[in-house]
Amino acid sequence: MAAPDTGSGGADGALSTVVVSGGGTGIGRATALALAARGRHATLVGRRRDKLEEVAAHAPGSFLVVDADVSTPDGARRVAGAVAAAGLGCAGVVASAGGKAPPAADGSLEAVRDHWRAGFDLNVMTAVLLVEALRPALEREGGRVVLLSSVAALRGSRTGSYGASKAALHSWAFDLAAQLGRSGGTANVVAPGFVPGTEFWAGVSQEVVQARVAQTLVGRVGDADEIASLVCWLLGPDAGWVTAQVISPNGGMVLGR
Ligand SMILES: NC(=O)c1ccc[n+]([C@@H]2O[C@H](COP(=O)([O-])OP(=O)(O)OC[C@H]3O[C@@H](n4cnc5c(N)ncnc54)[C@H](OP(=O)(O)O)[C@@H]3O)[C@@H](O)[C@H]2O)c1
């Protein structure tokens, strides 16, 4: 029988948290609220403290708020330090911080390089540095990692760097799964299709929405709460044998991968 989906259960019986980057908006916000609704504790991470505090106000006892830029070593250390200082174990990391880097300023190679580096920092380093900062705490209790990628990693993003930077997470997740598996932990990738209503898609036109809907088999867009439910399942008691997988909830927009 599966164990209850609670937030306690650290090696020493201390309360454990799930660290959610990008927890102030969009899919990260929905995931944090879904965790709290399931009785779990979450640590909300992002650069804008007001966004995190708005989420935390929904259930103050369920959240720790840490404003940090986790594309930097100092930011990632700040998160790990705050979790430890609060006396929390780490049951999981959801790396939802990410998005599209600003386009190259011009056609120069320097501008192209800066665009790609910005995308890599935003989508890869935010996940890598956060997980590495928390790795000792994760390994103490067989923690779970979920990395937010995108269908763009499976079929291209037409922007060059976005899909490519997300694809880097897939290969890394396989290595991470092997490493965390030694302590009973897991690592998986969730690669959503089109989920409007988040800051990622702020200002999207109806033409784009309809074109994306037409690419699905179920005739509709995705919802952040649906992605959050899948992430919560991967973090929960029934998913301990699911690891090193890329799961793409996309309404049938991309087939069989
Ligand atoms: N929505 C979709 O259709 C879709 C589809 C596929 C994949 N995804 C992926 O899903 C994830 C969540 O996207 P979303 O749609 O929920 O977009 P979103 O609302 O823009 O969320 C991105 C979050 O990342 C945080 N963030 C960005 N850089 C950060 C940094 N350096 N340090 C800490 N936090 C940082 C942002 O907060 P601050 O600005 O306050 O730091 C923001 O809360 C992203 O990785 C995105 O690429 C989204």
The ligand as an SDF file (V2000), in Angstrom:
LIG
                    3D

 48 52  0  0  0  0  0  0  0  0999 V2000
    3.5940   27.8140  -20.2880 N   0  0  0  0  0  0  0  0  0  0  0  0
    3.9700   26.9750  -21.2560 C   0  0  0  0  0  0  0  0  0  0  0  0
    3.2700   26.8430  -22.2890 O   0  0  0  0  0  0  0  0  0  0  0  0
    5.2190   26.1590  -21.1160 C   0  0  0  0  0  0  0  0  0  0  0  0
    5.3940   25.1090  -22.0070 C   0  0  0  0  0  0  0  0  0  0  0  0
    6.5300   24.3230  -21.9020 C   0  0  0  0  0  0  0  0  0  0  0  0
    7.4590   24.5830  -20.9300 C   0  0  0  0  0  0  0  0  0  0  0  0
    7.2810   25.6140  -20.0600 N   0  0  0  0  0  0  0  0  0  0  0  0
    8.3090   25.8220  -19.0390 C   0  0  0  0  0  0  0  0  0  0  0  0
    7.6960   25.7380  -17.7760 O   0  0  0  0  0  0  0  0  0  0  0  0
    8.3920   26.5570  -16.8410 C   0  0  0  0  0  0  0  0  0  0  0  0
    7.4210   27.4980  -16.1640 C   0  0  0  0  0  0  0  0  0  0  0  0
    6.9090   28.3580  -17.1680 O   0  0  0  0  0  0  0  0  0  0  0  0
    5.5910   29.2150  -16.9680 P   0  0  0  0  0  0  0  0  0  0  0  0
    4.7930   29.0480  -18.1850 O   0  0  0  0  0  0  0  0  0  0  0  0
    4.9990   28.9580  -15.6460 O   0  0  0  0  0  0  0  0  0  0  0  0
    6.2140   30.6940  -17.0660 O   0  0  0  0  0  0  0  0  0  0  0  0
    6.4140   31.8750  -16.0350 P   0  0  0  0  0  0  0  0  0  0  0  0
    5.1190   32.2420  -15.4200 O   0  0  0  0  0  0  0  0  0  0  0  0
    7.1520   32.9170  -16.7990 O   0  0  0  0  0  0  0  0  0  0  0  0
    7.3590   31.2680  -14.8960 O   0  0  0  0  0  0  0  0  0  0  0  0
    8.7570   31.3590  -14.9200 C   0  0  0  0  0  0  0  0  0  0  0  0
    9.2230   31.6300  -13.5000 C   0  0  0  0  0  0  0  0  0  0  0  0
   10.6460   31.5070  -13.4350 O   0  0  0  0  0  0  0  0  0  0  0  0
   11.1280   32.4630  -12.4960 C   0  0  0  0  0  0  0  0  0  0  0  0
   12.5390   32.6940  -12.8180 N   0  0  0  0  0  0  0  0  0  0  0  0
   13.0620   33.0390  -14.0210 C   0  0  0  0  0  0  0  0  0  0  0  0
   14.3880   33.1900  -13.9210 N   0  0  0  0  0  0  0  0  0  0  0  0
   14.7170   32.9290  -12.6330 C   0  0  0  0  0  0  0  0  0  0  0  0
   15.9400   32.9320  -11.9180 C   0  0  0  0  0  0  0  0  0  0  0  0
   17.1020   33.2480  -12.5230 N   0  0  0  0  0  0  0  0  0  0  0  0
   15.9280   32.6160  -10.6060 N   0  0  0  0  0  0  0  0  0  0  0  0
   14.7590   32.3180   -9.9830 C   0  0  0  0  0  0  0  0  0  0  0  0
   13.5660   32.2980  -10.6220 N   0  0  0  0  0  0  0  0  0  0  0  0
   13.5470   32.6030  -11.9260 C   0  0  0  0  0  0  0  0  0  0  0  0
   10.2290   33.6910  -12.7270 C   0  0  0  0  0  0  0  0  0  0  0  0
   10.1300   34.5000  -11.5730 O   0  0  0  0  0  0  0  0  0  0  0  0
   11.0320   35.8120  -11.3530 P   0  0  0  0  0  0  0  0  0  0  0  0
   11.0090   36.5710  -12.6490 O   0  0  0  0  0  0  0  0  0  0  0  0
   10.3620   36.5300  -10.2210 O   0  0  0  0  0  0  0  0  0  0  0  0
   12.3900   35.3140  -10.9950 O   0  0  0  0  0  0  0  0  0  0  0  0
    8.8880   33.0170  -12.9860 C   0  0  0  0  0  0  0  0  0  0  0  0
    8.1610   32.8550  -11.7740 O   0  0  0  0  0  0  0  0  0  0  0  0
    9.4930   27.2650  -17.6360 C   0  0  0  0  0  0  0  0  0  0  0  0
   10.7000   26.5740  -17.4630 O   0  0  0  0  0  0  0  0  0  0  0  0
    9.0090   27.1610  -19.0700 C   0  0  0  0  0  0  0  0  0  0  0  0
   10.0870   27.1940  -19.9850 O   0  0  0  0  0  0  0  0  0  0  0  0
    6.1810   26.4170  -20.1310 C   0  0  0  0  0  0  0  0  0  0  0  0
  1  2  1  0
  2  3  2  0
  2  4  1  0
  4  5  1  0
  4 48  2  0
  5  6  2  0
  6  7  1  0
  7  8  2  0
  8  9  1  0
  8 48  1  0
  9 10  1  0
  9 46  1  0
 10 11  1  0
 11 12  1  0
 11 44  1  0
 12 13  1  0
 13 14  1  0
 14 15  2  0
 14 16  1  0
 14 17  1  0
 17 18  1  0
 18 19  2  0
 18 20  1  0
 18 21  1  0
 21 22  1  0
 22 23  1  0
 23 24  1  0
 23 42  1  0
 24 25  1  0
 25 26  1  0
 25 36  1  0
 26 27  1  0
 26 35  1  0
 27 28  2  0
 28 29  1  0
 29 30  1  0
 29 35  2  0
 30 31  1  0
 30 32  2  0
 32 33  1  0
 33 34  2  0
 34 35  1  0
 36 37  1  0
 36 42  1  0
 37 38  1  0
 38 39  2  0
 38 40  1  0
 38 41  1  0
 42 43  1  0
 44 45  1  0
 44 46  1  0
 46 47  1  0
M  CHG  2   8   1  16  -1
M  END
$$$$
